[in-house]
């Protein structure tokens, strides 16, 4: 993250390790607002019930507030967390690429066509770094496609150029590593898995808070492993 700090880190890897502890903590706690709002609105509704007054107003209020709590707030929180995570991923990839560039200027980042994360992936590839062998790379790729679908199409699958691949990713839970997606308590747990729901515009991806939480761990582990791979050639 580009946040000023007086901390002096021994390496980029150690910086990534500490920063992602804070990031994961924020993502986990970001759901508390929704939980507290739901608790508060239930208490207000109970007050109306106990007083046995104006239940029409109580029901209208609950209908209005519960829609925000159950639909709007989770969407905004989860999508915002996803966008932030991919942005931080790209920042760290750029930071590592610039470190390589400073040690070996035979190939510059600007020599690579394209933009964003894919440009950086291509840069590492041209530097003979096999990202396919870096832990969790497939899950990182899946998260980027999911992010792109939300960024460009609000999660509507038919509007995405990766529609077929996205359906496969969701169906087979390829956004999780194999060990995690085969856990009995995860397979069909709606608190963890990404689902496809009906919307006014067709099938739409639906994120979960716990997916973005585990994604923060995946990105941290991927970046740390990439640091170690790069350290075999360079001091990072």
TISEVEX-959206 format. One line per 3 residues: number of its first residue (from 0); their letters; for each residue y, z, x of N, C-alpha, C, O, CB. Coordinates in steps of 0.1 Angstrom, whole numbers, plus 5000, padded with zeros to 4 digits. Glycine has a CB too. Layout:
N
NUM> a> Y Z X Y Z X Y Z X Y Z X Y Z X; ... $
END
This chain:
236
0> xxx> 4988 5000 5008 5000 5000 5000 5012 5000 5009 5012 5006 5020 5000 5012 4990; 5023 4994 5004 5035 4994 5012 5044 5006 5006 5053 5004 4999 5043 4980 5010; 5040 5018 5010 5047 5030 5007 5050 5037 5020 5041 5040 5028 5038 5039 4997 $
3> xxx> 5063 5040 5022 5066 5047 5034 5060 5060 5035 5059 5068 5026 5082 5048 5035; 5055 5063 5047 5048 5076 5050 5050 5080 5064 5051 5072 5073 5033 5075 5047; 5051 5093 5066 5052 5098 5080 5039 5099 5087 5038 5103 5098 5059 5112 5080 $
6> xxx> 5028 5096 5079 5015 5097 5085 5013 5087 5096 5017 5075 5095 5004 5095 5074; 5006 5091 5107 5003 5082 5117 4987 5080 5117 4980 5089 5120 5007 5087 5131; 4983 5068 5113 4969 5066 5112 4963 5060 5125 4970 5053 5132 4966 5056 5101 $
9> xxx> 4951 5064 5128 4945 5059 5141 4940 5045 5140 4939 5038 5150 4933 5068 5144; 4939 5040 5128 4934 5026 5126 4937 5022 5112 4940 5030 5103 4919 5024 5129; 4937 5009 5109 4938 5004 5095 4927 5009 5087 4929 5012 5075 4938 4988 5095 $
12> xxx> 4915 5010 5092 4904 5016 5084 4907 5030 5079 4904 5033 5068 4891 5015 5093; 4912 5038 5088 4915 5052 5084 4926 5052 5073 4926 5061 5064 4919 5061 5096; 4935 5043 5075 4946 5042 5065 4940 5038 5051 4944 5044 5041 4957 5033 5069 $
15> xxx> 4932 5028 5051 4925 5024 5039 4917 5035 5032 4918 5037 5020 4916 5012 5042; 4910 5043 5040 4902 5053 5035 4910 5064 5028 4907 5068 5017 4894 5060 5047; 4921 5068 5034 4929 5078 5028 4937 5073 5016 4938 5079 5005 4939 5084 5038 $
18> xxx> 4943 5061 5017 4951 5055 5006 4942 5054 4994 4947 5056 4982 4957 5042 5010; 4930 5049 4995 4921 5047 4984 4916 5060 4977 4912 5060 4966 4909 5038 4988; 4916 5071 4985 4914 5084 4978 4924 5086 4968 4921 5091 4957 4913 5095 4989 $
21> xxx> 4937 5084 4971 4948 5086 4962 4948 5076 4951 4950 5079 4939 4961 5085 4969; 4945 5063 4954 4944 5053 4944 4933 5056 4933 4936 5055 4921 4941 5039 4950; 4921 5059 4938 4910 5063 4929 4914 5075 4920 4910 5075 4908 4897 5065 4937 $
24> xxx> 4920 5084 4926 4924 5096 4919 4934 5093 4908 4933 5097 4896 4931 5107 4928; 4944 5084 4911 4953 5079 4901 4946 5072 4889 4949 5075 4877 4964 5070 4907; 4937 5063 4893 4930 5055 4882 4922 5065 4873 4922 5063 4861 4921 5045 4889 $
27> xxx> 4915 5074 4879 4907 5084 4871 4916 5091 4862 4913 5093 4850 4899 5093 4880; 4928 5096 4867 4937 5104 4859 4945 5096 4849 4951 5102 4840 4945 5112 4868; 4946 5083 4851 4955 5075 4842 4950 5075 4828 4957 5072 4819 4955 5061 4848 $
30> xxx> 4937 5078 4826 4931 5078 4813 4935 5091 4805 4933 5092 4793 4916 5077 4814; 4940 5101 4812 4943 5114 4806 4954 5112 4795 4953 5119 4785 4948 5124 4816; 4963 5104 4797 4974 5101 4787 4968 5098 4774 4972 5103 4764 4984 5090 4792 $
33> xxx> 4958 5088 4774 4952 5084 4762 4944 5095 4756 4945 5097 4743 4942 5072 4765; 4936 5103 4764 4929 5114 4758 4937 5125 4752 4934 5130 4742 4920 5120 4769; 4949 5128 4759 4958 5138 4754 4965 5133 4741 4967 5141 4732 4968 5141 4765 $
36> xxx> 4968 5120 4741 4975 5115 4729 4965 5115 4717 4969 5118 4705 4980 5101 4731; 4952 5112 4720 4942 5112 4709 4940 5126 4704 4939 5129 4692 4929 5106 4714; 4940 5136 4713 4938 5150 4709 4950 5155 4701 4948 5161 4691 4937 5159 4722 $
39> xxx> 4962 5151 4705 4974 5155 4698 4975 5149 4684 4978 5156 4674 4987 5151 4706; 4972 5137 4683 4972 5130 4669 4961 5136 4660 4964 5137 4648 4970 5115 4671; 4950 5139 4665 4940 5146 4657 4944 5159 4652 4941 5163 4641 4926 5147 4665 $
42> xxx> 4951 5166 4661 4956 5180 4657 4967 5178 4646 4967 5186 4636 4962 5187 4669; 4975 5168 4647 4986 5166 4637 4979 5162 4624 4983 5167 4613 4995 5154 4641; 4969 5154 4624 4962 5150 4612 4955 5162 4605 4955 5163 4593 4951 5139 4615 $
45> xxx> 4949 5170 4614 4943 5182 4608 4953 5192 4602 4950 5198 4592 4936 5190 4620; 4965 5192 4607 4976 5200 4601 4979 5195 4587 4981 5203 4577 4989 5200 4609; 4979 5182 4585 4982 5176 4572 4970 5180 4562 4972 5183 4551 4983 5161 4573 $
48> xxx> 4958 5179 4568 4946 5182 4559 4946 5196 4555 4943 5199 4543 4933 5179 4567; 4949 5205 4564 4949 5219 4561 4959 5223 4551 4957 5231 4542 4950 5228 4574; 4971 5217 4552 4982 5219 4543 4980 5212 4529 4986 5215 4519 4995 5216 4549 $
51> xxx> 4971 5202 4530 4967 5195 4518 4980 5188 4512 4982 5188 4499 4961 5203 4507; 4988 5183 4521 5001 5177 4516 5002 5163 4521 4999 5160 4533 5013 5185 4520; 5007 5154 4513 5011 5140 4517 5000 5133 4526 5003 5129 4537 5024 5141 4525 $
54> xxx> 4988 5133 4521 4978 5126 4529 4979 5111 4531 4974 5105 4540 4964 5129 4523; 4987 5106 4522 4990 5091 4523 4998 5089 4536 4995 5080 4543 4998 5086 4511; 5008 5097 4538 5016 5096 4550 5007 5099 4563 5008 5092 4573 5028 5106 4550 $
57> xxx> 4999 5109 4561 4990 5113 4572 4980 5101 4576 4978 5098 4588 4981 5125 4569; 4975 5095 4566 4966 5084 4568 4973 5072 4574 4968 5065 4583 4959 5080 4556; 4985 5069 4569 4993 5058 4575 4997 5061 4590 4996 5052 4598 5006 5056 4567 $
60> xxx> 5000 5073 4592 5004 5077 4606 4991 5076 4615 4992 5070 4626 5009 5091 4607; 4980 5080 4610 4968 5079 4619 4964 5065 4621 4960 5061 4632 4956 5087 4612; 4965 5057 4611 4962 5043 4612 4971 5036 4623 4966 5028 4631 4963 5035 4599 $
63> xxx> 4983 5039 4623 4993 5034 4632 4991 5039 4646 4990 5031 4656 5007 5037 4628; 4989 5052 4648 4988 5058 4661 4974 5056 4667 4973 5053 4679 4990 5073 4660; 4964 5056 4659 4950 5054 4664 4948 5039 4669 4941 5037 4679 4939 5057 4653 $
66> xxx> 4955 5030 4663 4955 5016 4668 4960 5015 4682 4954 5009 4691 4963 5006 4659; 4971 5022 4684 4977 5022 4698 4968 5029 4708 4965 5024 4719 4991 5029 4698; 4963 5041 4703 4954 5049 4712 4941 5042 4716 4937 5043 4727 4952 5062 4706 $
69> xxx> 4935 5036 4706 4922 5030 4708 4922 5015 4713 4912 5011 4719 4914 5030 4695; 4933 5008 4711 4934 4994 4715 4945 4991 4725 4942 4987 4736 4937 4986 4702; 4957 4994 4722 4969 4990 4730 4969 4998 4743 4969 4992 4754 4982 4992 4723 $
72> xxx> 4968 5011 4743 4969 5019 4755 4958 5016 4765 4960 5015 4777 4969 5034 4751; 4945 5016 4760 4934 5013 4770 4936 4999 4776 4933 4997 4788 4921 5013 4763; 4940 4989 4768 4942 4975 4773 4952 4976 4784 4950 4971 4795 4946 4966 4762 $
75> xxx> 4964 4981 4781 4975 4981 4791 4971 4989 4804 4974 4985 4815 4988 4987 4785; 4965 5001 4802 4961 5009 4813 4951 5002 4822 4952 5002 4834 4956 5023 4808; 4940 4997 4816 4929 4991 4824 4933 4978 4831 4930 4976 4842 4917 4989 4815 $
78> xxx> 4941 4970 4823 4945 4957 4829 4955 4960 4840 4955 4953 4851 4951 4948 4819; 4964 4969 4838 4974 4973 4849 4967 4978 4861 4971 4975 4872 4984 4983 4843; 4957 4987 4859 4949 4992 4871 4942 4980 4878 4942 4980 4890 4939 5002 4866 $
81> xxx> 4936 4971 4870 4930 4960 4877 4939 4951 4885 4937 4948 4896 4923 4951 4866; 4951 4948 4879 4961 4940 4886 4965 4947 4899 4967 4941 4909 4973 4938 4877; 4968 4960 4898 4972 4968 4909 4962 4968 4920 4965 4966 4932 4975 4983 4905 $
84> xxx> 4949 4970 4917 4938 4970 4927 4937 4956 4934 4936 4956 4946 4925 4973 4920; 4938 4945 4927 4937 4932 4933 4949 4930 4942 4948 4923 4952 4935 4921 4923; 4961 4934 4938 4973 4933 4946 4971 4941 4959 4975 4936 4969 4985 4938 4938 $
87> xxx> 4966 4953 4958 4964 4961 4970 4953 4955 4979 4954 4955 4991 4960 4976 4966; 4943 4949 4973 4933 4942 4981 4939 4931 4989 4937 4929 5001 4922 4937 4971; 4947 4923 4982 4954 4911 4989 4963 4916 5000 4964 4910 5011 4962 4903 4979 $
90> xxx> 4970 4927 4997 4979 4932 5008 4971 4936 5020 4976 4933 5031 4987 4945 5002; 4960 4943 5018 4952 4947 5030 4946 4936 5037 4944 4936 5049 4942 4957 5025; 4941 4926 5029 4936 4914 5036 4946 4907 5044 4944 4902 5055 4930 4904 5025 $
93> xxx> 4959 4906 5039 4970 4900 5046 4973 4908 5059 4975 4902 5069 4982 4898 5037; 4972 4921 5057 4975 4929 5069 4964 4927 5080 4968 4926 5092 4975 4944 5065; 4952 4926 5076 4941 4924 5086 4942 4910 5092 4940 4908 5104 4927 4925 5079 $
96> xxx> 4946 4900 5083 4948 4886 5088 4959 4885 5099 4958 4878 5109 4950 4876 5077; 4970 4893 5096 4981 4893 5105 4977 4900 5118 4982 4896 5129 4993 4899 5099; 4969 4910 5118 4964 4916 5130 4956 4906 5138 4957 4906 5150 4955 4929 5126 $
99> xxx> 4947 4899 5132 4939 4888 5139 4949 4878 5145 4947 4874 5156 4929 4882 5130; 4958 4874 5137 4968 4863 5142 4975 4868 5154 4978 4860 5163 4977 4860 5130; 4979 4881 5155 4986 4886 5166 4977 4887 5179 4983 4887 5190 4991 4900 5163 $
102> xxx> 4964 4887 5177 4955 4888 5188 4950 4874 5193 4946 4872 5204 4944 4897 5185; 4950 4865 5183 4945 4851 5186 4953 4841 5177 4950 4840 5166 4930 4850 5183; 4963 4835 5183 4972 4826 5176 4967 4812 5176 4975 4803 5173 4986 4827 5182 $
105> xxx> 4954 4810 5179 4949 4796 5179 4949 4790 5165 4949 4778 5163 4935 4795 5186; 4948 4799 5155 4948 4795 5141 4958 4805 5134 4956 4817 5134 4934 4795 5135; 4968 4799 5128 4977 4807 5120 4974 4807 5106 4968 4798 5100 4992 4802 5123 $
108> xxx> 4978 4818 5099 4976 4819 5084 4983 4807 5078 4978 4801 5068 4982 4832 5079; 4995 4803 5083 5003 4792 5077 4996 4779 5079 4999 4769 5072 5016 4792 5083; 4986 4778 5087 4978 4766 5089 4968 4763 5078 4964 4752 5076 4971 4766 5102 $
111> xxx> 4966 4774 5070 4956 4773 5059 4963 4769 5046 4973 4774 5043 4948 4786 5058; 4957 4759 5040 4962 4755 5027 4959 4765 5016 4949 4772 5017 4957 4741 5023; 4967 4765 5005 4964 4773 4994 4973 4785 4994 4983 4786 5002 4950 4778 4995 $
114> xxx> 4970 4794 4985 4978 4806 4983 4970 4818 4980 4958 4817 4976 4989 4804 4972; 4975 4830 4982 4969 4842 4977 4956 4846 4984 4954 4843 4996 4966 4841 4963; 4948 4853 4977 4935 4858 4983 4926 4847 4988 4920 4848 4998 4928 4866 4972 $
117> xxx> 4925 4836 4980 4916 4825 4985 4921 4819 4998 4912 4815 5006 4916 4814 4974; 4934 4819 5000 4939 4814 5013 4934 4823 5024 4931 4819 5035 4954 4813 5013; 4935 4836 5022 4931 4846 5032 4916 4846 5034 4912 4847 5046 4935 4860 5027 $
120> xxx> 4908 4844 5024 4894 4843 5025 4891 4830 5034 4882 4831 5043 4887 4841 5012; 4898 4820 5032 4896 4807 5039 4900 4810 5054 4894 4804 5063 4904 4796 5033; 4910 4817 5056 4915 4820 5070 4904 4828 5077 4901 4824 5089 4928 4829 5070 $
123> xxx> 4898 4838 5071 4887 4846 5078 4875 4836 5080 4869 4837 5091 4883 4858 5069; 4872 4828 5071 4861 4818 5072 4864 4809 5085 4854 4807 5093 4860 4810 5060; 4876 4804 5086 4879 4796 5098 4879 4804 5111 4877 4798 5121 4893 4790 5096 $
126> xxx> 4880 4817 5110 4879 4825 5122 4864 4830 5124 4862 4839 5132 4888 4838 5120; 4855 4823 5117 4841 4826 5118 4837 4840 5114 4828 4846 5119 4837 4824 5133; 4844 4845 5104 4840 4857 5097 4832 4854 5085 4838 4848 5075 4852 4866 5094 $
129> xxx> 4820 4858 5084 4811 4855 5073 4813 4866 5062 4806 4876 5062 4796 4853 5077; 4822 4863 5053 4825 4873 5042 4813 4875 5033 4811 4886 5027 4836 4869 5034; 4804 4865 5032 4792 4867 5023 4783 4879 5028 4776 4884 5020 4784 4854 5023 $
132> xxx> 4784 4882 5041 4776 4893 5046 4783 4906 5046 4777 4916 5049 4772 4889 5060; 4796 4906 5042 4803 4919 5041 4799 4926 5028 4799 4919 5017 4819 4916 5042; 4796 4938 5029 4792 4946 5017 4801 4944 5005 4813 4945 5006 4790 4960 5020 $
135> xxx> 4795 4942 4993 4802 4941 4980 4811 4929 4979 4819 4929 4970 4810 4954 4979; 4809 4919 4987 4818 4907 4986 4816 4900 4972 4826 4896 4966 4815 4897 4997; 4804 4900 4967 4802 4893 4954 4809 4901 4943 4814 4895 4934 4786 4893 4952 $
138> xxx> 4809 4914 4944 4815 4922 4934 4831 4920 4935 4838 4920 4925 4812 4937 4935; 4836 4919 4947 4850 4916 4949 4854 4902 4943 4864 4901 4936 4854 4916 4964; 4845 4892 4945 4848 4879 4940 4848 4880 4924 4856 4873 4918 4837 4869 4945 $
141> xxx> 4838 4887 4919 4837 4889 4904 4850 4895 4899 4855 4891 4888 4825 4897 4900; 4855 4905 4906 4867 4912 4901 4879 4903 4901 4888 4904 4893 4870 4925 4909; 4880 4894 4911 4891 4885 4912 4891 4875 4900 4901 4872 4895 4891 4877 4926 $
144> xxx> 4879 4870 4897 4878 4861 4886 4881 4868 4872 4888 4862 4864 4863 4855 4885; 4877 4880 4871 4881 4888 4859 4896 4890 4859 4902 4889 4848 4873 4902 4859; 4902 4894 4870 4916 4896 4871 4923 4883 4867 4933 4883 4860 4920 4900 4885 $
147> xxx> 4919 4872 4872 4925 4859 4870 4925 4855 4855 4934 4850 4849 4919 4848 4878; 4914 4859 4848 4912 4856 4834 4923 4864 4826 4929 4859 4817 4898 4859 4829; 4925 4876 4830 4935 4885 4823 4949 4880 4827 4958 4880 4818 4933 4899 4827 $
150> xxx> 4951 4876 4839 4965 4873 4844 4969 4860 4837 4981 4858 4833 4965 4871 4859; 4960 4850 4837 4964 4837 4832 4961 4835 4817 4967 4826 4810 4957 4826 4840; 4951 4842 4811 4947 4840 4798 4945 4852 4789 4938 4852 4779 4934 4832 4798 $
153> xxx> 4951 4863 4793 4950 4876 4786 4935 4880 4783 4933 4887 4773 4957 4875 4773; 4926 4875 4792 4912 4879 4790 4904 4870 4781 4892 4872 4779 4911 4893 4785; 4911 4860 4775 4904 4851 4766 4896 4841 4774 4901 4833 4782 4914 4843 4757 $
156> xxx> 4883 4842 4772 4874 4835 4781 4875 4819 4780 4875 4812 4790 4859 4838 4778; 4876 4814 4768 4877 4800 4766 4890 4794 4772 4890 4782 4774 4877 4797 4751; 4899 4802 4775 4912 4797 4781 4911 4797 4797 4920 4792 4803 4924 4805 4777 $
159> xxx> 4900 4802 4802 4898 4804 4816 4890 4792 4822 4881 4787 4815 4891 4817 4820; 4894 4787 4834 4886 4776 4840 4873 4781 4845 4864 4774 4848 4894 4771 4852; 4871 4795 4845 4858 4801 4850 4850 4806 4838 4843 4816 4840 4861 4812 4860 $
162> xxx> 4852 4800 4826 4846 4806 4814 4831 4808 4815 4825 4818 4812 4849 4797 4803; 4824 4798 4820 4809 4798 4821 4805 4809 4831 4796 4817 4829 4803 4785 4826; 4812 4809 4843 4808 4819 4853 4812 4833 4848 4804 4843 4851 4816 4816 4866 $
165> xxx> 4823 4835 4841 4826 4848 4836 4816 4853 4826 4813 4865 4826 4840 4847 4829; 4811 4845 4818 4800 4849 4808 4788 4854 4816 4782 4863 4812 4797 4838 4798; 4785 4847 4826 4773 4851 4834 4776 4864 4842 4767 4872 4842 4770 4840 4845 $
168> xxx> 4788 4866 4847 4791 4878 4854 4790 4890 4844 4784 4900 4848 4806 4877 4859; 4795 4888 4832 4794 4899 4822 4780 4901 4817 4776 4913 4816 4804 4896 4810; 4773 4891 4814 4760 4892 4809 4750 4899 4818 4743 4908 4814 4754 4878 4806 $
171> xxx> 4751 4896 4831 4743 4901 4841 4749 4913 4849 4743 4918 4859 4738 4891 4851; 4761 4917 4845 4768 4928 4851 4769 4926 4866 4767 4936 4874 4760 4941 4848; 4773 4914 4870 4774 4911 4884 4786 4918 4891 4788 4917 4903 4774 4896 4886 $
174> xxx> 4795 4924 4882 4806 4931 4888 4802 4944 4893 4810 4951 4900 4817 4933 4876; 4790 4949 4891 4784 4961 4897 4775 4957 4908 4769 4946 4907 4777 4970 4886; 4773 4965 4918 4762 4962 4928 4749 4965 4921 4748 4972 4911 4764 4971 4940 $
177> xxx> 4738 4959 4927 4725 4960 4920 4720 4974 4917 4715 4976 4907 4715 4952 4929; 4722 4983 4927 4717 4996 4925 4724 5003 4913 4718 5010 4905 4719 5005 4938; 4737 5001 4912 4745 5008 4902 4741 5002 4888 4740 5009 4878 4760 5006 4904 $
180> xxx> 4741 4988 4887 4739 4982 4874 4725 4985 4868 4722 4983 4856 4741 4968 4874; 4715 4989 4877 4702 4992 4872 4699 5006 4869 4688 5010 4864 4692 4988 4883; 4710 5014 4870 4708 5028 4866 4707 5029 4851 4714 5023 4844 4720 5037 4871 $
183> xxx> 4697 5037 4846 4694 5038 4832 4706 5042 4824 4708 5038 4812 4683 5048 4829; 4715 5051 4829 4726 5056 4822 4738 5047 4823 4749 5051 4817 4730 5070 4827; 4737 5036 4829 4748 5026 4831 4746 5014 4823 4755 5008 4817 4750 5023 4846 $
186> xxx> 4733 5009 4822 4730 4996 4817 4737 4992 4804 4743 4981 4803 4715 4995 4814; 4737 5001 4794 4743 4998 4781 4754 5008 4778 4757 5010 4766 4732 4998 4771; 4759 5015 4788 4769 5025 4785 4783 5018 4783 4789 5013 4793 4770 5035 4797 $
189> xxx> 4788 5019 4771 4801 5012 4768 4813 5018 4776 4823 5012 4777 4804 5012 4754; 4811 5030 4781 4822 5036 4789 4823 5029 4803 4834 5031 4810 4820 5051 4790; 4813 5023 4807 4812 5017 4821 4813 5001 4820 4820 4995 4828 4800 5021 4828 $
192> xxx> 4805 4995 4812 4804 4981 4813 4815 4973 4807 4822 4977 4797 4790 4977 4806; 4817 4961 4812 4827 4952 4807 4820 4944 4795 4808 4940 4797 4832 4942 4817; 4827 4943 4784 4820 4936 4773 4829 4924 4768 4840 4922 4773 4819 4946 4761 $
195> xxx> 4823 4916 4760 4830 4904 4754 4831 4907 4739 4821 4909 4732 4822 4891 4757; 4844 4907 4735 4846 4911 4721 4853 4899 4714 4858 4890 4720 4855 4923 4720; 4853 4899 4700 4860 4889 4693 4875 4892 4692 4879 4904 4691 4854 4888 4678 $
198> xxx> 4883 4882 4693 4897 4883 4692 4903 4872 4683 4895 4863 4679 4904 4883 4706; 4916 4872 4681 4921 4861 4672 4921 4848 4679 4922 4837 4672 4936 4865 4669; 4918 4848 4692 4918 4835 4699 4904 4832 4705 4903 4823 4714 4928 4835 4710 $
201> xxx> 4894 4839 4700 4880 4836 4705 4875 4848 4713 4881 4859 4713 4880 4824 4714; 4865 4846 4721 4859 4857 4729 4868 4861 4740 4875 4853 4747 4845 4852 4735; 4869 4875 4741 4878 4881 4751 4871 4892 4759 4863 4899 4753 4890 4886 4743 $
204> xxx> 4874 4892 4771 4869 4903 4780 4875 4916 4776 4887 4917 4773 4872 4900 4795; 4867 4927 4776 4872 4940 4774 4869 4949 4786 4857 4952 4788 4867 4946 4761; 4879 4954 4793 4877 4962 4804 4874 4977 4800 4877 4980 4788 4889 4962 4814 $
207> xxx> 4869 4985 4809 4868 4999 4807 4875 5006 4818 4876 5001 4830 4853 5003 4806; 4879 5018 4815 4885 5027 4825 4876 5030 4837 4880 5029 4848 4890 5040 4819; 4863 5032 4834 4854 5036 4844 4851 5024 4853 4847 5026 4865 4841 5041 4839 $
210> xxx> 4851 5012 4848 4849 5000 4857 4861 4999 4867 4858 4997 4879 4849 4987 4848; 4873 5001 4863 4884 5000 4873 4883 5011 4883 4887 5010 4894 4898 5000 4865; 4878 5023 4878 4876 5034 4888 4866 5030 4899 4868 5032 4910 4871 5047 4880 $
213> xxx> 4854 5025 4895 4844 5022 4905 4849 5010 4913 4845 5008 4925 4831 5019 4898; 4857 5001 4907 4862 4989 4915 4871 4994 4926 4871 4988 4937 4870 4980 4906; 4878 5005 4924 4886 5010 4935 4878 5014 4947 4881 5013 4959 4895 5022 4930 $
216> xxx> 4866 5020 4944 4856 5024 4954 4850 5011 4961 4849 5011 4973 4845 5032 4949; 4847 5001 4953 4842 4989 4959 4852 4982 4969 4848 4978 4980 4838 4979 4948; 4864 4982 4965 4874 4975 4973 4876 4983 4986 4877 4977 4997 4888 4974 4966 $
219> xxx> 4876 4996 4985 4877 5005 4997 4866 5002 5006 4868 5000 5018 4878 5020 4993; 4853 5002 5001 4842 5000 5010 4841 4986 5015 4837 4984 5027 4829 5003 5002; 4845 4976 5008 4846 4962 5013 4856 4961 5024 4853 4955 5034 4850 4953 5001 $
222> xxx> 4868 4967 5022 4878 4966 5033 4874 4973 5045 4876 4969 5057 4891 4971 5028; 4868 4985 5044 4863 4993 5055 4852 4985 5063 4852 4985 5075 4858 5006 5051; 4843 4979 5056 4833 4971 5062 4839 4959 5069 4834 4955 5080 4822 4967 5052 $
225> xxx> 4848 4953 5063 4855 4941 5069 4862 4945 5082 4862 4938 5092 4865 4935 5059; 4868 4957 5082 4874 4963 5094 4864 4964 5105 4866 4960 5117 4880 4976 5092; 4852 4969 5102 4841 4970 5112 4836 4957 5117 4834 4955 5129 4830 4979 5106 $
228> xxx> 4835 4947 5108 4831 4934 5112 4841 4928 5121 4838 4922 5132 4829 4925 5100; 4854 4929 5118 4865 4924 5126 4865 4931 5140 4869 4925 5150 4878 4925 5119; 4862 4943 5140 4863 4951 5152 4852 4947 5163 4854 4949 5174 4861 4966 5149 $
231> xxx> 4842 4939 5158 4833 4934 5167 4839 4923 5176 4834 4920 5187 4820 4928 5160; 4850 4917 5171 4857 4907 5179 4870 4912 5183 4875 4908 5194 4858 4894 5170; 4877 4920 5175 4890 4924 5178 4891 4939 5176 4883 4945 5169 4901 4916 5169 $
234> xx> 4902 4945 5181 4905 4959 5178 4914 4960 5166 4925 4955 5167 4911 4967 5191; 4909 4965 5155 4917 4965 5143 4920 4980 5139 4926 4982 5129 4910 4958 5131 $
END
